[in-house]
Amino acid sequence: MASADDQIIPPHHQRELAAVIDQAEYLEVPGGHGLRFEDPVRFCPIITEYVDKRQAQGRA
């Protein structure tokens, strides 16, 4: 998961990293580098939904 407004690790670097990791999925969301601290109400459901999806697919 990448934050669209991350000034420390720009999204283009995060996309490049995801592209070279086998089976990686890239998700970009609005926010800055510290999204989990800046907006935990938005961050936590995104992570929970992703983990739930992976578990349902048997890939957790």
VMD Tcl script that draws the C-alpha trace (Angstrom):
set ca {
  {0.00 0.00 0.00}
  {1.40 3.35 -1.03}
  {0.36 6.80 0.07}
  {-0.24 9.09 -2.89}
  {1.19 12.12 -1.10}
  {4.22 10.41 0.48}
  {7.14 12.85 0.31}
  {9.66 10.42 1.86}
  {9.11 7.38 -0.38}
  {7.39 8.64 -3.53}
  {4.69 6.43 -5.05}
  {6.72 5.83 -8.21}
  {9.39 4.11 -6.10}
  {6.76 2.03 -4.37}
  {5.25 0.99 -7.74}
  {8.71 -0.04 -8.98}
  {9.29 -2.14 -5.86}
  {5.91 -3.86 -6.13}
  {6.60 -4.65 -9.78}
  {9.66 -6.75 -8.93}
  {8.13 -8.67 -5.99}
  {6.49 -11.92 -7.07}
  {2.71 -11.82 -6.51}
  {2.83 -8.33 -5.03}
  {-0.28 -6.22 -5.26}
  {-0.03 -2.43 -5.41}
  {-2.64 -0.19 -3.83}
  {-2.34 3.58 -3.70}
  {-4.45 5.56 -1.26}
  {-4.66 9.27 -0.46}
  {-2.39 10.34 2.37}
  {1.14 10.97 3.47}
  {4.07 8.87 4.67}
  {2.61 8.31 8.14}
  {-0.88 7.33 6.99}
  {-1.31 4.74 9.74}
  {-0.78 7.53 12.29}
  {-2.34 10.38 10.30}
  {-5.62 8.59 9.60}
  {-5.90 5.23 11.40}
  {-9.67 5.18 10.85}
  {-9.02 4.93 7.09}
  {-5.81 2.88 7.28}
  {-7.01 -0.01 9.46}
  {-10.02 -1.03 7.33}
  {-7.84 -1.07 4.20}
  {-5.40 -3.48 5.85}
  {-8.17 -5.60 7.36}
  {-9.97 -5.89 4.02}
  {-6.75 -6.92 2.27}
  {-5.91 -9.60 4.87}
  {-9.47 -10.92 4.83}
  {-9.37 -11.14 1.03}
  {-6.05 -12.99 1.07}
  {-7.28 -15.43 3.71}
  {-10.44 -16.11 1.69}
  {-8.24 -16.89 -1.31}
  {-6.08 -19.19 0.80}
  {-3.00 -17.00 0.22}
  {-2.44 -15.54 3.68}
}
mol new
graphics top color blue
foreach p $ca { graphics top sphere $p radius 0.5 }
foreach p [lrange $ca 0 end-1] q [lrange $ca 1 end] { graphics top cylinder $p $q radius 0.2 }
display resetview
